[in-house]
Amino acid sequence: MLKEINFDFNGADTQYLTHSMHPYPAKFPPQLPKTILEKFAKKGDIVLDPFCGSGTTLVEARLQKINAVGIDVNGLSCLLSEVKATPLTENQISKINQFLNSIQNTSFNWKLGKREQIQVKEIESLAHWFQHNVSEEITFILNEISKLTDEKVKNFLKIVLSSIIVRVSNQDSDTRYAAKNKNIKDCYTLDTFAERLKEYKNRIIEFSQLVNGCTTLNIYNADSRNLDFIEPESVDLIITSPPYANTYDYYLYHKFRKRWLDLDVNFAQYNEIGSRREFSSLKKNPQKWTEDLILCFKEMHKVLKPNSLAFIVIGDSVIAKKIIKIDEIIKDFSNEINFKVCEIISSDLASHSRIFNPVFAQKGKKEHLIVLQKQ
């Protein structure tokens, strides 16, 4: 099935169009869903990504005139996926330009000593993680966004703001939760937002020119262990990458962004399967990971049309110092839930392939592209 497909994306541009918008950990390259969609889907089909993350599959689906459905427990993931995969009209771009000009004018005036007094938005641990001038400028941008009426424009601007939150915070980096004094100057936050807005505006314009309104996009902030809100046997194809157990806490990675945008932190925190919180902090039994995956795969089976395919990118993990060979686990339970394992490509067989995340390639662990067919 996959023997004739070239999955070597080494050196390929993975940042084209809206794919580079907003930091997000462990993304697979857009060439992966692009290649699968070209080979196994047709215009008008419905593709589902039940762990849609940053929306890579959804963007590629809409570029190929395929209807897209995304699900994630992380509210920011849902917002980001929607923004990246939603084309904007010329009128909406005009509104974005007006907003950009307003922010640039404000920065110019504030630098001349006309800085306004801003009632700062209160979020948890604000003073520890954000300088006061930064908090004022973030609050100002949010207040200006709230004055708009076009929800697509507002969501786009929120993602632009979210993308710079860690950069302008006291947090050392996206993955290092230590506060440090960055000595951020007045108007740096406004200027950084404006520069990022210009970049993302150009990307969404280019994307919008390639995507028309003939396909649908539906995104749900939900738990993929229960897909009752999707019609049974309505999905033509699944392309997804479930979390790699005990590797990331996605809710933690985006915590400050979600607080500023009034997105629920707790829903993702308590429903994120395979999290480090679950298996490192709470010391859950590794069997819990298998049980959660089985629930997810049963739901995927339920919504897939007969004989349709699911492409799963997933990696081995270490829980309680033991390597979990996830390909073997999936092979063991697939037959029980009427999935046929058609093919598995593992990292040691495609060491140069950009399917796999080189950062993850630790000794003894592999990553896998697993193809399942509904029986």
C-alpha angles and dihedrals in degrees: 000000000000099000094098096044119097109224095172102118094163109149093008121141106255095173102066124131111346096339093097094053113120129355114277129164127241099003117174116230116270089232088072098063089034091058094044093048092049091053104036109025138059135203112290095024121128118239121192129203107185091185097040097166108170094359101254095145092044094052092050092046093055091047087058094045093252122140113247134209121186131185131186137156089220110087092203090054089055093049092046093047091050093050095046094048099041119090118219128218126237088255091055091048088052089055090050090052090052090051091049091052091050093053092047091049091049091051091049093050094045091053087056089059098265095116114155125229106247126199097227120231110246118235131162115284090000099156093047096053104030135045113235094244090051092050090051092053094046089049091049092053091048091049090052092048090051090060092064123092103201106092095200091054091046092050091048091052091047090056091049089052093044091053092063099040097099092042092057095038128086089251111119095225142329091277102030113076099199124118118232134173107256094172092222111196127227113280093014090114093050092047093046090050091050093050092048090046091055091051096047092043090059091048095050091047090055091046092047092054089059099043125062130186097264094102132059131235121199122177126183129195093216147119113269091214085080120040098166090131090067119077112251114255093007100117123088099192141006124209115174148137114217117207117281103243118253092001108098142014100211093185089057093047089059100031100117093042091053093048093054092047094045092242120153112262097180099059092061093038094056099034102040107116120218095016126158087237089061100045105025103032101030094031094222118185111267087235087073088069092055092047092052092048091050090053091050094047092049089055092048089051091050095055097040120095116244114284091008123140136244119199112203125190108194139149138219115255142198119239121173088354091301123117112236108213096210097185090059092048092050092047089051097053100032097080090049090060095041099258118136115213103227100176144343126205113191131194095252088059093048104031093157096045119116089214085089129066109237091204088062095050098106123159113286096010127103137188122224142202103208122190117203129183124204112240 
